[in-house]
């Protein structure tokens, strides 16, 4: 059995569907942090802090993929106390709980944001000293260190910035956001346009998780891997130009003021060398996919034109989740 903790989110939803297409048994565990009502809710709505409910599940010989948490810099900055509770304290308690179970493999989804602000354009790899800038990345680094001290058969995957279509769609991610706003004829303002980011399609994330569980369980044991591709490293300036050329709508301008100084180009050679993993989808594919879904109105264009708030990690019912265990 594969347990996807946080499996109803933007990436988790894609992972769940991918695993099911492979004929694999999966169980989604999710607290429905954003109170979504448009997804199939055929999963146990369990908060990762509620061990009484977790105890009703059989984790023996299972694979546990931990995606859950407050994901992204803006949402963790908006809810710093809840972020600390969930992304650090409760995650450590969950890992301690998992250690007592007879599981097969534990996969922790981390982030390339851990590399923070690099002062040059050299590629960083898994051995590069981490420099987390946000609450989100600092929590990921702390949990990575915590995992390294366990005797779990773990694999840490540092994901590049995600893009691509998901049933639980997010338009607060750079490629998705830029594409949608230009398609809707927005005047897009780009901050920190010269900064580098790596990008990766959500299906490639699912493929990478599948790889470390079923194709390379030994090679991936107690290892850290960057997940993405070297060709998908790009600056915000070049990304928006590429999107605008394809969409041929909207306008964009570059703002000198800095609001997100992170800058990192990432080397993904280790995952290719040791796991034989190569991404299948490039940036051009992702842009075309989003545009096609927008044309077919896979997302509510009226909602997007009014506000992007229903398509991203913007606002949660903090009272519900702070008091979850008392409900």
DOLUMLUM-28952 format. One record per residue (C-alpha): x, y, z; residue in one letter. Coordinates in steps of 0.02 Angstrom, whole numbers. Layout:
N
+--------+--------+--------+------+
!     px !     py !     pz ! type !
+--------+--------+--------+------+
!      X !      Y !      Z !    A !
...
+--------+--------+--------+------+
***
This chain:
327
+--------+--------+--------+------+
!     px !     py !     pz ! type !
+--------+--------+--------+------+
!      0 !      0 !      0 !    X !
!     56 !    178 !    -38 !    X !
!     -2 !    310 !     85 !    X !
!     -3 !    485 !     12 !    X !
!     -6 !    603 !    160 !    X !
!    -64 !    766 !     85 !    X !
!   -123 !    672 !    -68 !    X !
!   -267 !    789 !   -109 !    X !
!   -155 !    938 !   -149 !    X !
!    -90 !   1004 !   -313 !    X !
!     51 !    876 !   -328 !    X !
!    -28 !    740 !   -222 !    X !
!   -183 !    732 !   -330 !    X !
!    -74 !    699 !   -484 !    X !
!     31 !    570 !   -391 !    X !
!   -126 !    478 !   -335 !    X !
!   -198 !    472 !   -511 !    X !
!    -31 !    418 !   -585 !    X !
!    -11 !    275 !   -459 !    X !
!   -188 !    217 !   -492 !    X !
!   -152 !    212 !   -679 !    X !
!     -8 !     96 !   -638 !    X !
!   -130 !    -18 !   -547 !    X !
!    -56 !     20 !   -376 !    X !
!   -149 !     23 !   -211 !    X !
!   -150 !    199 !   -140 !    X !
!   -232 !    283 !      7 !    X !
!   -244 !    471 !     19 !    X !
!   -231 !    549 !    191 !    X !
!   -277 !    733 !    190 !    X !
!   -352 !    859 !    311 !    X !
!   -429 !    961 !    169 !    X !
!   -330 !   1113 !    226 !    X !
!   -410 !   1229 !    100 !    X !
!   -588 !   1162 !    118 !    X !
!   -600 !   1111 !    -64 !    X !
!   -769 !   1045 !   -118 !    X !
!   -738 !   1008 !   -301 !    X !
!   -626 !    856 !   -284 !    X !
!   -675 !    676 !   -259 !    X !
!   -676 !    655 !    -71 !    X !
!   -654 !    467 !    -69 !    X !
!   -516 !    476 !     60 !    X !
!   -510 !    480 !    250 !    X !
!   -506 !    663 !    303 !    X !
!   -369 !    644 !    432 !    X !
!   -259 !    779 !    502 !    X !
!    -78 !    720 !    513 !    X !
!    -83 !    767 !    698 !    X !
!   -227 !    649 !    737 !    X !
!   -140 !    487 !    785 !    X !
!   -300 !    407 !    850 !    X !
!   -367 !    406 !    672 !    X !
!   -199 !    358 !    597 !    X !
!   -194 !    208 !    713 !    X !
!   -345 !    137 !    622 !    X !
!   -241 !    119 !    463 !    X !
!   -121 !    -24 !    429 !    X !
!     52 !     44 !    389 !    X !
!    142 !   -124 !    392 !    X !
!    251 !   -151 !    237 !    X !
!    185 !     11 !    162 !    X !
!    267 !    157 !     73 !    X !
!    232 !    326 !    150 !    X !
!    248 !    483 !     44 !    X !
!    241 !    641 !    148 !    X !
!    179 !    790 !     47 !    X !
!     72 !    870 !    182 !    X !
!     99 !   1040 !    258 !    X !
!     80 !   1224 !    224 !    X !
!    162 !   1230 !     53 !    X !
!    249 !   1383 !    -14 !    X !
!    328 !   1544 !     48 !    X !
!    173 !   1659 !     47 !    X !
!     58 !   1542 !    145 !    X !
!    189 !   1505 !    279 !    X !
!    226 !   1691 !    297 !    X !
!     40 !   1726 !    315 !    X !
!     15 !   1593 !    450 !    X !
!    185 !   1580 !    537 !    X !
!    124 !   1497 !    697 !    X !
!     19 !   1368 !    608 !    X !
!    163 !   1340 !    487 !    X !
!    282 !   1303 !    630 !    X !
!    156 !   1187 !    712 !    X !
!    120 !   1085 !    555 !    X !
!    280 !   1095 !    452 !    X !
!    400 !   1067 !    597 !    X !
!    325 !   1008 !    762 !    X !
!    186 !    897 !    697 !    X !
!    293 !    830 !    556 !    X !
!    427 !    776 !    679 !    X !
!    294 !    690 !    786 !    X !
!    227 !    602 !    631 !    X !
!    401 !    540 !    583 !    X !
!    427 !    477 !    759 !    X !
!    260 !    388 !    746 !    X !
!    309 !    311 !    579 !    X !
!    475 !    249 !    650 !    X !
!    378 !    133 !    765 !    X !
!    288 !     54 !    618 !    X !
!    353 !    -86 !    507 !    X !
!    351 !     18 !    348 !    X !
!    440 !    -17 !    186 !    X !
!    498 !    155 !    128 !    X !
!    476 !    336 !    184 !    X !
!    484 !    475 !     54 !    X !
!    495 !    654 !    111 !    X !
!    453 !    787 !    -16 !    X !
!    569 !    935 !      8 !    X !
!    610 !   1082 !   -104 !    X !
!    748 !   1161 !   -208 !    X !
!    704 !   1323 !   -118 !    X !
!    823 !   1256 !     15 !    X !
!    966 !   1324 !    -93 !    X !
!    903 !   1501 !    -64 !    X !
!   1009 !   1643 !   -131 !    X !
!   1159 !   1591 !   -236 !    X !
!   1274 !   1735 !   -281 !    X !
!   1321 !   1669 !   -451 !    X !
!   1244 !   1565 !   -590 !    X !
!   1341 !   1406 !   -552 !    X !
!   1236 !   1248 !   -538 !    X !
!   1203 !   1189 !   -360 !    X !
!   1186 !   1006 !   -318 !    X !
!   1141 !    896 !   -170 !    X !
!   1310 !    931 !    -88 !    X !
!   1293 !   1120 !    -96 !    X !
!   1274 !   1207 !     71 !    X !
!   1092 !   1249 !     98 !    X !
!   1037 !   1429 !    121 !    X !
!    850 !   1432 !    159 !    X !
!    772 !   1605 !    162 !    X !
!    588 !   1575 !    197 !    X !
!    495 !   1493 !    340 !    X !
!    442 !   1359 !    216 !    X !
!    619 !   1314 !    162 !    X !
!    690 !   1328 !    339 !    X !
!    560 !   1201 !    398 !    X !
!    605 !   1083 !    255 !    X !
!    790 !   1092 !    299 !    X !
!    754 !   1060 !    483 !    X !
!    648 !    907 !    441 !    X !
!    780 !    841 !    321 !    X !
!    909 !    846 !    462 !    X !
!    786 !    760 !    578 !    X !
!    757 !    620 !    452 !    X !
!    944 !    593 !    426 !    X !
!    959 !    545 !    609 !    X !
!    826 !    408 !    597 !    X !
!    847 !    227 !    549 !    X !
!    707 !    238 !    421 !    X !
!    734 !    181 !    242 !    X !
!    706 !    358 !    181 !    X !
!    726 !    455 !     20 !    X !
!    722 !    645 !     19 !    X !
!    666 !    723 !   -145 !    X !
!    700 !    908 !   -169 !    X !
!    571 !    961 !   -297 !    X !
!    597 !   1101 !   -422 !    X !
!    458 !   1231 !   -443 !    X !
!    305 !   1138 !   -503 !    X !
!    203 !   1174 !   -658 !    X !
!     68 !   1087 !   -760 !    X !
!   -113 !   1035 !   -747 !    X !
!   -189 !    958 !   -591 !    X !
!   -367 !    926 !   -539 !    X !
!   -325 !   1031 !   -386 !    X !
!   -255 !   1172 !   -492 !    X !
!   -139 !   1308 !   -429 !    X !
!   -109 !   1473 !   -517 !    X !
!      5 !   1542 !   -382 !    X !
!    153 !   1450 !   -459 !    X !
!    263 !   1548 !   -578 !    X !
!    238 !   1461 !   -745 !    X !
!     54 !   1426 !   -716 !    X !
!     22 !   1604 !   -655 !    X !
!    116 !   1692 !   -794 !    X !
!     30 !   1586 !   -927 !    X !
!   -145 !   1612 !   -859 !    X !
!   -126 !   1799 !   -831 !    X !
!    -56 !   1831 !  -1005 !    X !
!   -192 !   1720 !  -1080 !    X !
!   -321 !   1826 !   -988 !    X !
!   -239 !   1984 !  -1056 !    X !
!   -171 !   2046 !   -890 !    X !
!    -35 !   2175 !   -870 !    X !
!     91 !   2064 !   -783 !    X !
!    224 !   2141 !   -670 !    X !
!    381 !   2037 !   -648 !    X !
!    491 !   2061 !   -495 !    X !
!    669 !   1995 !   -481 !    X !
!    666 !   1955 !   -666 !    X !
!    849 !   1903 !   -677 !    X !
!    835 !   1768 !   -543 !    X !
!    849 !   1585 !   -591 !    X !
!    730 !   1443 !   -546 !    X !
!    717 !   1261 !   -598 !    X !
!    546 !   1197 !   -654 !    X !
!    468 !   1024 !   -661 !    X !
!    301 !    956 !   -721 !    X !
!    189 !    878 !   -588 !    X !
!    179 !    712 !   -683 !    X !
!    369 !    702 !   -679 !    X !
!    360 !    717 !   -490 !    X !
!    243 !    568 !   -488 !    X !
!    362 !    473 !   -601 !    X !
!    508 !    512 !   -486 !    X !
!    416 !    448 !   -332 !    X !
!    368 !    290 !   -428 !    X !
!    551 !    270 !   -477 !    X !
!    622 !    272 !   -300 !    X !
!    490 !    150 !   -236 !    X !
!    476 !     24 !   -377 !    X !
!    625 !     44 !   -493 !    X !
!    771 !     95 !   -382 !    X !
!    728 !     59 !   -200 !    X !
!    909 !     13 !   -157 !    X !
!    995 !    154 !   -252 !    X !
!    877 !    280 !   -175 !    X !
!    893 !    219 !      4 !    X !
!    950 !    352 !    128 !    X !
!    985 !    473 !    -15 !    X !
!    939 !    650 !    -64 !    X !
!    895 !    690 !   -245 !    X !
!    853 !    850 !   -335 !    X !
!    704 !    815 !   -448 !    X !
!    689 !    914 !   -609 !    X !
!    797 !    938 !   -763 !    X !
!    943 !   1049 !   -809 !    X !
!    856 !   1109 !   -967 !    X !
!    712 !   1179 !   -863 !    X !
!    822 !   1303 !   -770 !    X !
!    769 !   1476 !   -829 !    X !
!    759 !   1657 !   -770 !    X !
!    591 !   1739 !   -741 !    X !
!    630 !   1861 !   -882 !    X !
!    661 !   1723 !  -1009 !    X !
!    513 !   1624 !   -947 !    X !
!    387 !   1765 !   -969 !    X !
!    458 !   1805 !  -1141 !    X !
!    437 !   1624 !  -1192 !    X !
!    259 !   1619 !  -1128 !    X !
!    211 !   1784 !  -1209 !    X !
!    278 !   1723 !  -1377 !    X !
!    166 !   1569 !  -1366 !    X !
!     12 !   1654 !  -1296 !    X !
!     30 !   1815 !  -1396 !    X !
!    -84 !   1906 !  -1275 !    X !
!    -67 !   2014 !  -1122 !    X !
!     74 !   2130 !  -1073 !    X !
!    219 !   2120 !   -952 !    X !
!    342 !   2238 !   -872 !    X !
!    493 !   2215 !   -761 !    X !
!    493 !   2298 !   -590 !    X !
!    659 !   2347 !   -511 !    X !
!    596 !   2323 !   -333 !    X !
!    646 !   2156 !   -257 !    X !
!    520 !   2050 !   -163 !    X !
!    592 !   1875 !   -186 !    X !
!    783 !   1872 !   -198 !    X !
!    800 !   1683 !   -209 !    X !
!    914 !   1635 !   -351 !    X !
!    970 !   1459 !   -391 !    X !
!   1010 !   1353 !   -543 !    X !
!   1003 !   1170 !   -498 !    X !
!   1101 !   1020 !   -558 !    X !
!    992 !    865 !   -579 !    X !
!   1128 !    745 !   -638 !    X !
!   1125 !    637 !   -482 !    X !
!    946 !    576 !   -509 !    X !
!    986 !    535 !   -690 !    X !
!   1152 !    452 !   -648 !    X !
!   1097 !    348 !   -498 !    X !
!    912 !    322 !   -534 !    X !
!    908 !    332 !   -723 !    X !
!    772 !    462 !   -702 !    X !
!    741 !    591 !   -838 !    X !
!    596 !    711 !   -845 !    X !
!    474 !    687 !   -988 !    X !
!    398 !    861 !   -998 !    X !
!    485 !   1027 !  -1033 !    X !
!    431 !   1206 !  -1007 !    X !
!    358 !   1224 !  -1182 !    X !
!    247 !   1073 !  -1151 !    X !
!    185 !   1149 !   -988 !    X !
!    142 !   1315 !  -1067 !    X !
!     46 !   1230 !  -1208 !    X !
!    -45 !   1117 !  -1084 !    X !
!   -104 !   1264 !   -977 !    X !
!   -157 !   1364 !  -1130 !    X !
!   -255 !   1217 !  -1200 !    X !
!   -344 !   1189 !  -1034 !    X !
!   -385 !   1374 !  -1024 !    X !
!   -457 !   1369 !  -1200 !    X !
!   -564 !   1219 !  -1153 !    X !
!   -616 !   1306 !   -991 !    X !
!   -553 !   1166 !   -881 !    X !
!   -543 !   1305 !   -751 !    X !
!   -675 !   1435 !   -716 !    X !
!   -622 !   1583 !   -824 !    X !
!   -747 !   1696 !   -738 !    X !
!   -670 !   1656 !   -569 !    X !
!   -495 !   1683 !   -637 !    X !
!   -542 !   1850 !   -714 !    X !
!   -613 !   1907 !   -547 !    X !
!   -484 !   1830 !   -432 !    X !
!   -357 !   1689 !   -424 !    X !
!   -398 !   1654 !   -241 !    X !
!   -486 !   1488 !   -276 !    X !
!   -335 !   1423 !   -370 !    X !
!   -191 !   1424 !   -250 !    X !
!   -125 !   1417 !    -73 !    X !
!   -193 !   1584 !    -17 !    X !
!   -310 !   1568 !    132 !    X !
!   -354 !   1429 !    253 !    X !
!   -476 !   1407 !    395 !    X !
!   -342 !   1429 !    527 !    X !
!   -463 !   1411 !    674 !    X !
!   -525 !   1243 !    609 !    X !
!   -349 !   1176 !    590 !    X !
!   -278 !   1251 !    748 !    X !
!   -418 !   1168 !    845 !    X !
!   -431 !   1013 !    737 !    X !
!   -395 !    886 !    874 !    X !
!   -533 !    959 !    983 !    X !
!   -669 !    935 !    851 !    X !
+--------+--------+--------+------+
***
